[in-house]
Amino acid sequence: MSEQYQLYKSDTCGFCYRVRAYVEQLGMDLPLRDINGDADAFRELLQGGGRSMVPCLRIERTGDQGTEVEWMYESMDIMRYLGARQAN
């Protein structure tokens, strides 16, 4: 199974900065989607995740069963998840 990520964020969100700093510390290259500057990103966040809250990590998993998408909110949950994936 493979995973791809996108981080939905806002430049005015301190929790988003915390996640971005952690991602940088891990050495990950994570595509960023700014919900304030990109109307399509904001629309995708609302339609996919159901909430306008950031940070939000979009996790797309592809495997034998097809593709599944999970929307993860909460900065600490996102950091724990990415840290565990990076360790593997």
Protein Blocks (a to p, Z undefined) as FASTA:
>chain_A
ZZdddddddfkbmklmmmmmmmmmnopacddddfklmmklmmmmmmmnopabdcdddddd
ddfkopaddddehjklmmmmmmmmmmZZ
